[in-house]
Amino acid sequence: QVQLVESGGGLVQAGGSLRLSCAASGRTISRYPMGWFRQALGKEREFVAGTNWSGGSTGYADSVKGRFAISRDNAKNTVYLQMNSLKPEDTAVYYCAADRDGSSWFSRSYVYDYWGQGTQVTVSS
């Protein structure tokens, strides 16, 4: 089993930055594709960013492309999401997820096997 714990969320003004971390425990995630998703109040969960096991292949939702960056440190069993130029519409609970069987990242939530509890990001205008 893999436990994922997100951190780094908070309240930030529009235009600001935050860096989210997703720390894994229980077993190594070094071979797992990882994803970040978010869910705003009253909306469905949506894909934000994904990375393959090495970080050599990454993908982003159009809404965050050029502003967010996903990365990972397999030695630390941790995945990150750097969020810059934040907008009020980025306000949501952010979740990280691990895909134990995949070969690369995927934008559909159903492929991911392990999920964190989420961290709240609030962007004020």
Protein Blocks (a to p, Z undefined) as FASTA:
>chain_A
ZZdddehiacddehiacddddddehiacklgccddddddehiacddfbdcdfkopaccdd
fklgokaccdddfknopacdddehiafklgccddddddfkbmbdcfbfklpmbdcebjad
dddZZ
